[in-house]
Amino acid sequence: MLLTKFTEKIKRVYFFRRTLWNMSIKQFKAKYAGSVLGIFWVAINPFLLMLAISFVFVAVLKTEGKDFSLFVLSGIIPWMFFSGALSEATPSLLAQKNILHQFSLPKEIIPLSVVLSYSLNFIISWLIIFPLFFFRNPASLAMFFLFPLIFILTCIFVCGLSLLFSVTNVIFHDLEHLIGTLLMFWFWVTPIFYSEEMIPLGLRWVLQVNPVSAFVSFYRDIIFYCKIPELSTFLAAAAWACFSLLAGVLVSIRLEPKALKNI
């Protein structure tokens, strides 16, 4: 029964794929409408955050490490895709409920359009910033063939969480206010400005239960270290992506009757 509903959900979203794409493009353009720097903000924001973190850990705390700024940048960009999409998708159903009232659309289109919009940001930011990694080590270009694979897995993972959080927020409005604090905590326990080797052995289990760690490690391996990630890293990212999508769709199915009454 659940499998049938799961398949129907996927098919219905696919049927409205043009609407999904158009909504995503509209949101993407709206982000930079009237901005002087426009699309370059997708690279400026992670770059400024990288500089701030580098200042604290290199200039103030005297952290040692070659090319520390690029090390941080390789983790910040995927993190900003994840955190930005999730924070905006969580309240999206309530924020855009008028669309659901006016048109006969699957409610999943709303949070998914947010994720797709941020995925465009994500791709463009890499295209702008990647030359920094290429000039540091041209071998990074040879590893770029793995980028589409991890990008697809990342999108699946973020889509699943966005569905889960957005539907849950319709019933439990507190989630919308909690998401900022949750993401802040999540940021510090994700190896963005520190490596896995820096974590004591007794605490490395935190990385295993933190799904974002696998994705950050994958991007860092191919972009910064210029190497093929270990099989365990790929399997972890794939498993978290599948689990996230499954959980998101099943929770959406489960809570849909109650959620629709609140929209």
Summary of the structure (lengths in Angstrom):
residues: 263
radius of gyration: 19.0
end to end distance: 25.3
largest distance: 58.2
contacts: 812
relative contact order: 0.14
helix: 82%
strand: 0%
